């Protein structure tokens, strides 16, 4: 791949430290419970949560008595995870690191998880191989990712449609939410795959207030506005995002209630 991988990762660090991602993470915390449950995390297991962010999955796994390590590119998010873990009296090892070069030996963990995190690694096949490398035979990897056809998948695609196109070698992060694409990523491995689709429910005062909230706290939206507004192009993206939320709205009383679909991939490693 000829793209500037390190430049992309530096941009991702900036993106996820911009705004207030931990507040966004509160709105998707239910997915962490689902992921940990489907991964069958148990007391005493060694668990690695990749791209842990502010620690949603790591904390749920530690509550179950697992020995948890969380890894993320963004130091600011790791500090939030540390504070949250300390507040609950949980011992979680939190490490700054790269999903494409995990600093752990082969077969080190019983479970490896990632919730809306590893999907953003620029080299998807490299990241997938790393997840499998560090899980032991008989263990499993569990990844949650927004589906391309779901609300957040459409949101990312809408934002991208107003920005300069990415390098042709890059695959959209939401393709981690496509079963056939994930099968392709793991086709040359021994992993036995299962898939499950779930949704997160977002509720807010109105579609307009939800958009305003995202513009204030969600890094990708904040950076898109910063890039487009000086060119007089932000209003077009703003209108498209508002239309997306209105079209997806299930509420009929002026408030917002929308479902954001995600895919969970369970990759079981034969013993």
C-alpha positions in Angstrom: 0.0 0.0 0.0 1.4 3.3 -1.1 -0.7 5.6 1.1 0.7 7.5 4.1 -0.3 5.1 6.8 1.4 7.0 9.6 -0.2 10.3 8.4 -3.6 8.7 8.4 -3.1 7.5 12.0 -1.9 10.9 13.1 -5.1 12.3 11.7 -7.2 9.7 13.5 -5.6 10.6 16.8 -6.5 14.2 16.2 -10.0 13.3 15.0 -10.9 11.2 18.1 -9.4 13.7 20.5 -11.4 16.5 19.0 -14.7 17.3 20.5 -16.0 14.9 23.3 -15.9 11.3 22.1 -16.5 9.9 25.6 -19.9 11.6 25.6 -20.6 9.9 22.2 -19.4 6.6 23.7 -22.1 6.9 26.4 -24.7 6.8 23.7 -23.3 3.5 22.3 -22.4 1.8 25.6 -25.1 -0.8 25.2 -23.2 -2.3 22.3 -20.3 -3.0 24.7 -22.6 -5.2 26.8 -23.8 -7.1 23.8 -20.3 -7.6 22.5 -18.9 -8.9 25.8 -21.9 -11.2 26.2 -21.6 -12.7 22.7 -17.9 -13.1 23.1 -18.6 -15.1 26.2 -16.1 -13.2 28.4 -15.7 -14.9 31.8 -13.9 -14.4 35.0 -10.2 -15.2 34.9 -9.9 -14.9 31.1 -7.2 -12.7 29.5 -9.0 -10.2 27.4 -7.6 -7.6 25.0 -9.8 -4.7 23.9 -8.3 -3.1 20.7 -9.1 0.6 20.0 -10.7 0.7 23.5 -11.4 4.4 23.3 -12.8 5.6 26.7 -13.1 2.0 27.8 -16.7 0.8 27.3 -15.8 -2.8 26.5 -12.8 -3.0 28.8 -14.9 -1.9 31.8 -17.7 -4.4 31.1 -15.2 -7.2 30.7 -13.4 -6.2 33.9 -16.7 -6.2 35.8 -17.1 -9.8 34.8 -13.7 -10.6 36.5 -11.6 -10.9 33.4 -8.0 -9.7 33.3 -8.3 -6.9 30.8 -5.9 -4.9 28.7 -7.1 -2.0 26.6 -5.1 -0.5 23.7 -5.8 2.7 21.8 -4.0 5.2 19.6 -5.4 8.2 21.4 -3.9 9.1 24.8 -6.7 11.5 25.7 -9.2 8.7 25.5 -7.0 6.3 27.5 -7.0 8.9 30.3 -10.7 8.9 30.4 -10.7 5.1 30.5 -8.3 5.1 33.4 -10.5 7.5 35.3 -13.6 5.5 34.7 -11.8 2.2 35.8 -10.4 3.8 38.9 -13.9 5.2 39.7 -15.2 1.6 39.8 -12.2 0.1 41.5 -11.3 -1.9 38.4 -7.8 -2.9 37.5 -7.4 -2.5 33.7 -4.0 -2.3 32.0 -4.3 0.6 29.4 -1.7 1.0 26.7 -1.1 3.4 23.9 -0.6 1.4 20.8 -1.5 0.5 17.2 -4.1 -2.1 16.1 -1.9 -2.8 13.1 1.1 -3.7 15.3 -0.1 -5.1 18.6 2.7 -5.1 21.1 1.9 -8.5 22.4 3.1 -12.1 21.8 1.3 -14.6 19.7 -1.6 -16.5 21.4 -1.5 -14.2 24.5 -5.3 -13.8 25.0 -8.4 -15.8 25.5 -10.6 -13.1 23.9 -9.8 -10.2 21.7 -12.5 -7.6 21.2 -13.1 -4.3 19.4 -16.2 -2.2 19.4 -16.4 0.5 16.7 -12.6 0.8 16.9 -10.5 -1.5 14.7 -12.8 -0.7 11.8 -10.9 2.6 11.4 -7.5 1.0 11.0 -6.4 1.9 7.4 -5.0 -1.5 6.5 -7.9 -3.8 7.3 -6.2 -7.1 6.4 -3.2 -6.2 8.5 -5.4 -5.3 11.5 -7.5 -8.5 11.1 -4.4 -10.6 11.0 -3.1 -8.9 14.2 -6.4 -9.6 16.1 -6.1 -13.3 15.2 -2.4 -13.5 15.9 -2.7 -12.6 19.6 -5.7 -14.9 20.4 -5.0 -18.4 21.6 -6.2 -21.6 20.0 -9.7 -22.2 21.4 -10.2 -18.5 21.9 -12.1 -16.0 19.9 -12.2 -12.5 18.4 -15.3 -10.3 18.6 -15.6 -7.1 16.5 -18.5 -4.7 16.3 -18.7 -2.3 13.3 -21.4 -0.1 11.9 -23.0 -1.6 8.8 -22.8 0.3 5.5 -26.6 0.4 5.1 -27.3 1.4 8.8 -27.7 4.9 10.1 -24.1 5.5 11.1 -22.8 3.8 8.0 -24.9 6.2 5.9 -23.7 9.1 8.1 -20.1 8.4 7.4 -20.8 8.0 3.7 -22.7 11.3 3.6 -19.8 13.1 5.2 -17.3 11.5 2.9 -19.3 12.5 -0.2 -18.7 16.2 0.6 -14.9 15.8 1.2 -12.1 15.0 -1.2 -12.0 11.3 -2.1 -9.7 9.1 0.0 -6.8 7.2 -1.7 -8.2 4.4 -3.9 -6.3 1.8 -1.8 -8.3 2.7 1.3 -11.4 0.6 2.1 -14.2 2.3 3.9 -14.3 1.5 7.6 -17.9 0.5 7.5 -17.0 -2.5 5.3 -16.2 -4.2 8.6 -20.0 -4.2 8.9 -20.4 -6.2 5.7 -20.4 -10.0 6.2 -18.9 -10.9 2.8 -16.1 -8.3 3.1 -15.2 -9.7 6.5 -15.2 -13.2 5.2 -12.8 -12.0 2.5 -10.5 -10.4 5.1 -10.3 -13.7 7.0 -10.5 -16.1 4.1 -7.0 -17.4 4.4 -7.2 -18.1 8.2 -8.5 -21.0 10.2 -11.2 -18.9 11.9 -14.7 -20.2 12.1 -17.1 -17.2 11.7 -20.4 -16.3 13.1 -22.3 -13.0 12.6 -25.0 -11.2 14.5 -26.8 -7.9 13.7 -27.9 -5.6 16.4 -28.9 -1.9 16.8 -28.2 1.0 19.1 -31.1 3.3 19.7 -30.4 7.1 19.7 -32.9 9.4 21.2 -32.8 13.2 21.3 -35.1 16.2 21.5 -35.3 16.5 17.7 -33.4 15.6 14.5 -32.0 19.2 14.6 -30.8 18.8 18.2 -29.1 15.5 17.4 -27.3 17.0 14.5 -26.2 20.0 16.6 -25.0 17.6 19.3 -22.9 15.7 16.8 -21.4 18.9 15.4 -20.4 19.8 18.9 -18.9 16.5 20.1 -18.2 14.1 17.3 -14.7 14.4 15.8 -15.4 13.5 12.2 -18.3 16.0 12.0 -16.4 18.7 13.7 -13.5 18.3 11.3 -15.7 18.2 8.3 -17.4 21.4 9.3 -14.0 23.0 9.9 -12.8 22.0 6.4 -16.0 22.9 4.5 -17.3 26.0 6.2 -14.5 28.3 5.0 -15.4 27.2 1.5 -19.1 27.9 1.9 -19.8 24.2 1.6 -20.8 23.2 5.1 -24.5 24.1 4.7 -24.9 21.4 2.0 -23.5 18.7 4.2 -25.5 19.9 7.1 -28.7 19.7 5.0 -27.9 16.2 3.9 -27.2 15.0 7.4 -30.4 16.5 8.7 -32.3 14.8 5.9 -30.8 11.5 6.9 -31.8 11.9 10.5 -35.3 13.0 9.5 -35.8 10.1 7.1 -34.6 7.6 9.6 -36.7 9.0 12.5 -39.2 6.6 14.1 -40.7 9.2 16.4 -43.8 11.0 15.3 -44.0 13.6 18.1 -41.2 16.0 17.0 -38.5 14.1 18.9 -35.8 11.8 17.5 -35.7 8.0 17.9 -33.4 6.2 15.3 -31.9 2.8 15.1 -28.2 2.5 14.2 -27.4 -1.0 12.9 -24.1 -2.7 13.6 -22.6 -6.1 12.8 -20.8 -8.3 15.3 -18.2 -10.7 13.9 -17.3 -13.7 16.0 -14.1 -15.4 14.8 -13.5 -18.7 16.7 -10.0 -20.1 16.6 -9.9 -24.0 16.6 -8.1 -25.5 19.5 
